[in-house]
Amino acid sequence: MSDEAPRGRAPDKAKAARGLGRGLSALFGDEEEERKPENLRNVAIEQLKPGRFQPRRHFDAESLDALAHSVREQGILQPILVRRHPSEPNTYEILAGERRWRAAQAAQLHEVPVILREMDDRAASEIALIENIQRQDLNAIEEGEGYRRLIEEFGYTQDELGRALGKSRSHIANMMRLLGLPDEVKAMIVDGRLSAGHARALVTAPEALSIARDAVEKGLSVRDIEALLRARRDKGARSKVAKVRTKDPNVAALERELTQRLGLKVAIAADGEGGTLSIQYRTLDQLEIILGLMRMEDLKQR
């Protein structure tokens, strides 16, 4: 949905207020209250600054050009939501509508309509994340980063965010896990070379970067990556089994000899010139027999 699209049916404001506190209530405030003369105004375009809590970092040039053309022809149809800038006088910080502001700059407008709201950093962060998520404007990395900031900077839990945003707790957790991918892989997701599905498939892969590069170069689908990872896991498991089964014949013969002498299962794991000798016993009586044999051998040596 584009920035110029109408809002449609307003959500349940009581439910919204129960979600992320002042953030939703500010974003979906009373229409009449928002459009009071003291709240709705035109301001010079240079008086606006991008929001510090804006989770969106990537703006597609082609879609921005299309929006700029629309703004040039029809103007800004939906006001930009702002608050007073906390440190710069006579300046406003954008809370929702940064694309419209960028398009207005490209269209060489001198003024833009804004709705002024008074809110703290917590509410501003909430609004910036919610607006982008509801418009589905964020890529997977930006979404995960937005969740992380709300949790780390404002003390939300994954459950609280999930309930407020209509997302499952596992979705919140999975998006945040993507932040652990290598930087180059995250860059591929941000610029669209890899999808969120690719990212989820790669998040547990030990060779995520090399697989991601192959996926981009060869056009691998998510299913292709999942199949590749399964094949590598199966190959690794077979390799471990083969390594266990391939034992030095002399070591195997010694294991059999000791097993026959003691009447108990003996295993030898060689490691260079050393290794580990293990004797399995099933009862305490068998353990006493082993200890007795060791004591007898000790007496003989003395």
PyMOL commands that set and color helices and strands:
alter all, ss='L'
color gray80, all
select helices_A, chain A and resi 13-18+22-27+31-34+45-47+61-74+98-106+121-135+140-154+158-165+169-180+183-190+196-202+208-218+222-245+249-262+284-301
alter helices_A, ss='H'
color red, helices_A
select strands_A, chain A and resi 40-44+48-49+80-84+92-96+111-116+266-271+274-279
alter strands_A, ss='S'
color yellow, strands_A
deselect
rebuild
show_as cartoon
